[in-house]
Amino acid sequence: MTSQHFEEQSTLGEAGDGLSHLPSSFAYLLTIHLKEGRNLVVRDRCGTSDPYVKFKLNGKTLYKSKVIYKNLNPVWDEIVVLPIQSLDQKLHVKVYDRDLTTSDFMGSAYVILSDLELNRTTEHILKLEDPNSLEDDMGVIVLNLNLVVKQGDFKRHRWSNRKRLSASKSSLIRNLRLSESLKKNQLWNGIISITLLEGKNVSGGNMTEIFVQLKLGDQRYKSKTLCKSANPQWQEQFDFHYFSDRMGILDIEVWGKDSKKREERLGTCKVDISALPLKQTNCLELPLESCLGALLMLVTLTPCAGVSVSDLCVCPLADPSERKQISQRYCLQNSLKDMKDVGILQVKVLKAVDLLAADFSGKSDPFCLLELGNDRLQTHTIYKNLNPEWNKVFTFPIKDIHDVLEVTVFDEDGDKPPDFLGKVAIPLLSIRDGQPNCYVLKNKDLEQAFKGVIYLEMDLIYNPVKASIRTFTPREKRFVEDSRKLSKKILSRDVDRVKRITMAIWNTIQFLKSCFQWESTLRSTIAFVVFLVTVWNFELYMIPLALLLIFVYNFLRPTKGKVSITQDNQESTDIDDEEDEDDKESEKKGLIERIYMVQDIVSTVQNILEEIASFGERIKNTFNWTVPFLSSLACLILAAATITLYFIPLRYIILIWGINKFTKKLRNPYSIDNNELLDFLSRVPSDVQKVQYAELKLCSSHSPLRKKRSAP
């Protein structure tokens, strides 16, 4: 709900202060401003809850708030207007904890509607109670209530006002105003690189694990969790966006976990970013407040060029001189300059067609959100339109050529979270430069067709040498997001993926075993001869040479059937986007600890299975030339390794490797260790990602769609 609705309420006729003078046939409008909760009860095993609120009249749920994750003092700040037919009833306010299967009850309260005064906003602090709970204090819910008389057809009045406001002239002015404000608020001027090195004499108390949270505005990072130590070594790097017109304070918090996975903040410190010099690495030792110890970190502010939002008529790469200048910046001669600046991406967001109607009027208020790693840019909103034309041009600086551009279409819904209208994911290496493309929108999981299509035109300019070197360094960490809930279907899918990998390994072992058992005379004879020849003539350089031959074989192998494999994977990984939430009230607390213990174990198993399956699939897809850039790079490395091992004795290679390892910290005390092989494999898509990145055929968008209105 927006402020417009308050203006509509103020235009309603004056009513008396007492309810006795009102005819019984009149109905009312109750405006509820759900503000916050205070000191709510713990329902999660980690010592927090994921609360949301339901408002009920006569046993029917009239409104459900959004979920605030991991917070016992949530701030909703939501407004809803409910029609009331009779004041002889109670408005029940019930609080629940969002969970995997059922929602745990966190207490309830009620308001007697006949006690409310007309035309007056009053604050109510409702104490939550549960007769079945042993907890004395379950916290309170704070909300404002305003009751007015409903005169005429409120719904018609509301939509007529909206219709007048959406006239062409006012809509154009509003779109231009929003577009300019979006440009101002979205464009960052540089990157703040933070290297979290270590802690010094950090007091952990009774905690068994320790981690750090960093926050700058709405950008948040969480470090890896280490076992408690006085001098924990994190050795991690994080990149924040830098806005010259609104420099803020970097908030740093040190957290600990006990044996029961309960989290507790141990200490805090702050860094004034505006006081640091540009283009200089600042080594800071920050003492912690409220606890002993300090944090050692490096902070570097680097100006960044290449991010912009413009109209179609002033497209940056359309100017030949500017395009030539940008191409010169990323030519091979400049391969060793500014290694983090890999390239530039230009995206023209042209239009969308046949979007899903998310509003009751049969229309939508669509806008586009473009995400490339942690970089986000957004179009303005086109109101009351299922075929919007944005005609905007966005440019992104490229830090990793293996990133994926995600374009999501949302429906603006006032102060509420926007409704999801479709999404596409486009790997940068699959972009066809300068060609307008029509993409079929997919669901949230990027595995099924959704309603509508979007038209994009993209240009990519990058330096292949910088992109190749960046492949063997750690991927950029993502901002902290809500943790993924346990899903039975995802768990089943991961079990199937691991089973396929296990069966492939098992079949290989059985094949080798059959060679020794002489089940086939011809096969065993050939295997025996190959074994004798290989062992007699074996040299170390033959190992990378054999791997190189596998790449050559897969490259020359006929490609028929590869499309069908992707389609089969798409069918096997079909996960329903919407799982109906169980709205049954669970007002009993029994066995909560045991349930959460099982949930944590199963969630851990799910994550382990996914890691195992993804690792095996990435190795397979490297040899299968799924991403030609990566497979070609692997072939180049293997060829170099073969030549090196052929001409240079092994002891010299091991000696050079050992000297480099032992002297690395002496040459650069703040260097971050990494595994180049694992960093390379992290760029190779798994089978699930192959399905998500696959471009759907346009004809599939015309299939019948039975979708309910959903929120992202």
Buried (B, 14 or more C-beta within 10 A) or exposed (E): BEEEBBEBBEEBEEBEEEBEEBEEEEEBBBBBBBBBBBEBBBBBBBBBBBBBBBBBBEEEEBBBBBBBBBBBEBEBEBBBBBEBEEBEBBBBBBBBBBBBEBBBBBBBBBBEBEEBEBBEEEEBEBEBBBEEBEBEEBBBBBBBBBBBBBBEEBEEBBEEBBEEEBEEEEBEEBBEEBBEEBBEEBBBBBBBBBBBBBBBEBBBEEBEBBBBBBBBBEBBBBBEBBEBEEEBEBBBBBBBBBBEEEBBEBBBBBBBBBEEBBBEEBBBBEBEBEEBEEEEEEEBEBEBEEBBBBBBBBBBBBEBEBBBBBEBEEBBBBEEEEBEEBEEBBEEEBBEEEEBBBBBBBBBBBBBBEBBBBBEEEBBBBBBBBBBBBBBBBBBBBBBBBEBBBEBBBBBBBBBBBBBBBBBBBBBBEEBEBBBBBBBBBBBBBBEEEEEBBBBBBBBBBBBBBBBBBBBBBBBBBBBBBBBBBBBBBBBBEBEEEEEBBBEEBBEBBBEBBEBBEEEEEEEEEEEEBBEEEEEEEEBEEBEEEEEEEEEEEEBBBBBBEBBEEBEEBBEEEEEEEEEEBEEBBEBBEBEBEEEEEEEBBBEBEEBEEBBEEBBEBBEBBBEBBEBBBBBBBEBBBBBBBBEBBBBBBBEBBBEBBEEBEEEEEEEBEEEEEEEEEEEEEEEEBEBEEEEEEBBBBBBBBBBBBBBBBBBEEEEBEEEEEEEEBEE
